[in-house]
Amino acid sequence: MMPLVAIVGRPNVGKSTLFNRIFGHRRAIVEDVPGVTRDRNYAEVTRYEKPFTLVDTGGFEPDSKESLLQQMRQQSQLAIEEADLIIFLMDGREGLTPSDMEVAELLRRQPKPVLYVVNKVDGEKQEEASLEFFSLGVGEILTVSAEHGRGISTLMEAVLEQLPSGSGRAEADEVTRIAVIGRPNVGKSSLVNRLLGFERVVANPQSGTTRDSIDTPFTYNRKPYLLIDTAGIRRKGRVSQKVEKFSVVHALKAIDRADVVLMVIDAVEGVTEQDLNVAGYAHEKGRAVILVVNKWDAIEKDNQTLGHYVEQVRMGFKFMSYAPIQFVSALTGQRVARIMEEVCKVSEQFSRRVSTSELNKVLEAAVAAHQPPIFRGKRLKIFYTTQVSTKPPSFIVFVSKAQGIHFSYERYLLNKIREGFGFEGTPIRLFFRDNKKSD
């Protein structure tokens, strides 16, 4: 997994501005993937020699000074637990505050590396004023202006020096990793217990019982699996101060490790905006996904109920049309056994590799039926296609001018690949490259 860098600090010290500065540009709210629109508080930073995941822990608006101190302690403690490196950001204009001192004392006693950074230092005058932060007794104090980019290169040198190298996936390749994700209180832990056949994790009707990702190895049909139960991912405005945004980080790290993701939906509540947000994380990571509609026993049914519900789920998850749907009840065990059967299928598709000759036959037929678009007065020409990786299946298409391929034509080719080879349950990545021989 990529190492994790967390930015912590009081409200309005410039955490989000620093987040965007390190990431390289303002983080987009609207994603290119249809149906996935949301605020973002994390990013995979790949522009440096050591890639890492960056997390912004901001967004608190305390009711009182006491509330601020309490939230700061909780926020920082969660950062300590999850992060490989912590950037503790303070406000150079406002000066050193009691909140800063208390959190600095907490961080100083921890084994995790911490960078103490004073923001909003735009010139010599602010630089001199920032000397008071040395009274924290933590050694080096870095000064930056996140808004104007001052001191960012020095900060990033310190970050990269302290950052461990990404270690990749910890488990062996032959182990299929299954992450169970979803909103709080949709029955994730109950489903895990039912799949395993015993009470491995605490299941409680109160939402937010699971705080950490819990790993359980098991064997199914003589094959090794690892089941990962995660804390629920909450809507940004509903993240409690106890759980904080690091419940999201737990789930993100689980998804990062997973091959197959079980996206659990509450049948009683139906598909919600937050379900789409949560599933969007798995889609962006390129993981195989099974949509699991839980609490199906609590739904009053007639002959049309299932069909209507499938239509509702498909309409909501338009960006994830490849994902199979399972209707289950973790409480009664109804159809839960089918989940592992489905996991085996999508895991195989997730790792599937097709031959170049078969692939090009399918693409040649697709191009013959529907020609590529015209770009700058010339019809684009597709030369050949090859699969470059699995997990998820990824392909490179060599064309006369890659920039001329419209999203709609890319989607057309993706659909044709699915028609030819299946790939149920897994996203497909399609990359277009200029064919140098056509220049």
N, C-alpha and C positions, 0 to 999 in steps of 0.2 A: 504494500500500500504506500501511497505518497505520505510523507511526513506532514504533520498538521501544525500550522502556525496560527495562533489565536491572538486577536487584537482585543485587549480589555481596557477598560477605563470608564470614567464618569460620562454621563450624557454631555453632548455638545463639546467634547474635546477634539473632535475631528476624526473619529475612528472610521467613519464611512468614507471620508475624503482620502484618508491614508489607504484604505482598502482599495479604492478605485485607482489611486496613484500606483500602488504596487502591482495591481492587476494589469495596468497598462492603459485602460480607458474606462469610461463610465460603464458600469455593469448594466447591460440591457435588461429592462423589465419584460419586454415582449420577446418571446422565443420564436425562432424560425419554425419550430414544430407546431403544426396546427393543434389547437386545443390546449396548449400549455402556455399560460400567461400568469406570471406571479412575481412577487418581490424575491430578491435573492439576497442571501446573507453568507454565501460561500462561493469560492471560485477555485478552479484548478489553475495554478500559475505555472506556465511552462516556458516562459520567456528567459529564464535563467538556467545555468548549467545544472542546477538541482531543482527539479520540479517539486511543487508542494501544494497542499490544499490550504487556502487562506480562509479564515472565518472571522467575520465581524460580529462581535457580541453586543453591539449597541442596541438602542431602542427603548431604554427604560425612561419613564417619566415619573420620578418618585413623588409621593405625596408629602413627604416631610424629610428632614435631615436624617432622622433615625431610620426611615425606610430606605433612604439612599445607602447608608452604611450597611444595612442588612443585605440589600440586593447586591452591593458591591462585593461583599464577602462571599455570597453564594455564587455569584458570577465568576469570581476569580478562582474559587475552589473547583468549580466545574471545569474551568480552563486548565487548571493544574492537572486534573485527572485525565483529561483527554488530549491535551496538546503535547507536541514534542518540543515546541518553542513558544514562549509567550512574549508578546510585545505589550508592555504596560505603557499606555499613552496618557500623558498629562497635558494640561493647558498652560502654556507659557504666559499668556496674557492675564489669566486669572490668578496664577501663582500657585504655590503649594498649599493644599487644603488638608484638613484632618482626614478626609476620606482617602486622599492619596497616601498619606502616611500610614494609615491602618492597613490598606491593601499592600503597600510596599513591604510592610513588616511581615505580613502573611506570605508573600511571594519569596521573600528573602530566606525563609526557613525551609523552602522546598527544594527537592533535588533537581527539578526541571530548570533548564536555562531560561533566564528572563532578560530581556533588553528593556531598560528604562529610558523612555523616549519623551522629550518635551516638544510638543507641537506648537504651531503658530509663532515660531521664532523666525521673523522675516528679515532681521538686520542686526547690526551691532548693539543697538539699544536693547532689543529683546534678548540678545545673547547675554548681555551683562545681567539683565534681570533674572535670567534663568539660573544663575549661580546658586540661588537659594535651594534648588533641588538637590544640590550635593549634600545638604544636611540630612538627607535620607540615609547616608552612609552605605550606599550600595555599590560604590565604585564608579564605573563609567556611566555618565549621563549623555545620551545622544540628543542633539537638537535638530529639529526639522521644521520645514513648512510644507505640510502636505498639499496645501492649496497651490503653492508656487513651485514645488519640486525641490526646494532648498534642502540639502542634507540627505536626500533620498538615496543617492548612490552609496554614501557612507553607511547608512542604515542597512542597505541590502548586502553590502560586504559583510557586515556583522551577522546578518541573518544567515547567509550562506555558510559562513564559517562555523556557526553553531549548529547548523541543520544536519541531521543524519541523512545519509543517502537512502533513497527509497529501496525497500527490501523486497518489493514484489509480494506475491501471495505467500503466506506462511505455510499453508498446507500443501501436501503433495498434489501433483496434477491429477492423479487418478481419483482423488476424492471430489465428489460433486457437492458443492456448497449451496445450501438453500437458505435464503434470507426471508423471514416472514415480516412484512412491513404493513403499515396502515395507520389510520388515525387511532387515537386512544379509544379504548373500550369497544373495539369491534370484534374482540374475541381472539386475538392473536395467541395469547398464552394458552387459552383453552384448546385452541387448534393444535398447538405444539404438543401439549400433553396428550391429546387424542391420537396424534400421529405416532408418538413414541410409545403410547400404551401405558404410561405412568405419569405421576405428578412430578414432572421435571422442573417446571417453573411455577411460581405463584400466580394463580388466576384469581382475580378479585373484581367484583362489579364496579368498584371505584376506579375511574379512569386514571391512568398514569402510574399504575402499580409497578410496571417494569421500568427501571431506570437505566440499566445497562444492557448491552447485548450479551445474551447468554448462549454459549456454544454447547451443543450436545452431539457427539459422534454416534452413529448407529449404522446398522447394516440392513439393506433391503435387497432381496433376491441375490444375496452373496456379493453385493457391491457396497463399497463404503460411502457414506454420506455424512455431511456435517450440517446440522440444523441450527440456525441462528435466529433466536427470538430477539426482537428489538423494542425499544421504547416507541411509543406512538409519536408520529410527526404531527404537530399542531399548527393551526392557522396562526400566522404571525401575531395577530392581535389577541390571541388566546393562550399564549405561552405563559404558564404560571411562573412566578419568580423562583419557585423551588426547582422546577424542571429546567427552565430557561431554554435557550436555543440549542444547548448541547444535547438535548434529546434528539434533535435533528441530526447532529453530528454523529451520534451513535448509529443511527439508521443509515446515514451516508457511508460510514465506514463499513457497515455490514454489507450494503449493496456493492461497495467497491470490492469486497472479498468474494461475493457470490457469483455462482454460475446461473442459478435459477432463482427468481424472486416470486414469492407468493404474495400477491397484492390482495389483502383482505378487505372486503367491503361489507358493511352492515346492511342486510337485506331489508330490515325494518325502516331504516333511514333513507335507503336508496343511495344512488350515486350523488356525491356532493362535490362542490368545487375543490375541497381539500383532498378528496380522493384522487382527483385529476392531478393536483399538485404533487402528491406523494408519488403517484405512478410516474410522473414526469421525471423524477430523479432517476428511477430505474431505467427509463427509456433513454435518457441522456447518457447514462453509463454504458448503454449497449448490452443490457442483461436480458436473458430469456425471462419471460413473464407469464404467469398464470393468474388470471383474475378469479379469486375465490370469494363467492358471495356466501357469507356466513349467516347464521340464524334463519336459515330457510324454513325451519320448522315453525317459526313464529308468524309466518305469512299465511293468511287465508287464501286458498287457491281454488281456481276453477280450471276448465280446459284451456283457457287462453292466458292464464297467469304467466306461465313459463315463457311463452313466446313474446308477450309484452315486455317482460323483464329483460329478456335477451336483447330486444330492440332498444330498450332504455340504456342498457350498459353499452351497447355498440355505439349508440349516438353520443354518449358521454365520452367514451374512449376512442374517438375517431383516429387519434394519432397512434393508437395501439391496436389496430384491427387484426394484427397477427396473433394476439394473445388468446388462447382458449379460455373458456369460462366453465367453472365448476360451481354447482350449487350444493352447499353442504350445511350441516349443523354440527358444530363442535360439541354442543351440549349433548345431543343424542347419539352422535357418531354417524348420522345419516350421510352416505356417499363419501365420507372422509377417505376411505380406502382408495377411491378413484384418483385422489390427488397424487399419490406416489406413482400410480400408473402414468399419469400425465407428466409428472416430473421426468420420468425415464424417457418419454417421447421427446419432450422439448429439449432436454439435455443432449440427446443424440443429435437433434437438429442444430442446436447451438454450436456443436463441435463438428458439424458435417462439412466435408470438402468435396466439391464436384470437379470433374475433369475439365480441362480447358476446351477440349473438343466438344463435349456435350454442352458446355456453357455457350460456346459460340454458335452452335446450331440453334439454340433457343433464341439468342440475341439476333441472329441473322433473320430468323422467321419474324421476330418482332419488328425489326427495321423494315423488312419487306412489306409488312402489313401497315406500318405507320412510319413514314419517313421522318428523319430528324428535322428540326426547324431550319429556316434560312437565317443566316447570320452575316450581316454586312454584304448582302446581295448574293451570297453563295450558300448552296445547300450544304449543311454540315455532313461530314462523312465519318461513320464509325468503322474503325479498322478491325479491332479485336478486343476481347475481354478476357481477363484472367483473375482467378481468386488468389488473394494475397495473404489472407489469414482467416482464422476461425475465432469464435467466442468474442464478438459475433462474427458471422460470415461476412467478409469484406472483399470487395471486388474493385479492380481498376479497369476502366473503359478508356481505350485510346481513341481519340477523335481528332479531327482536323483542327478544331478550335474549341478547347474545353470551356472557355468563358461564354460560348454561345449556347450551351445547353441550358434550357429553361427548366425550372423546378417541375413543371407539369410533365415534361418529357422524361425527366429522371424518375418521377413517380410511375410513369407508364412502364419504363424498363424494369423497375423494382417489382411491379405487379407481374410482369411476364416471367421474371426469374422465379417468383413464388409459384406461379402456375406450372412452371416446368419442374421445379425441384421441391416444392413444399415449404421448408423452413418455418413450419408452424411454431409459434411461441417465441420466436427470436427476431429481433430487428435485423435488418440487412444494411450494411454500409456500402454505398456506391460512390466511387471517386472517379473523376474525369481528368484525363491528362492529355496534353497535346502530343500527337504522334510526330516525332521529330523528322521522320522520313517524308512527311507531307509538306514540310516547310519549303 
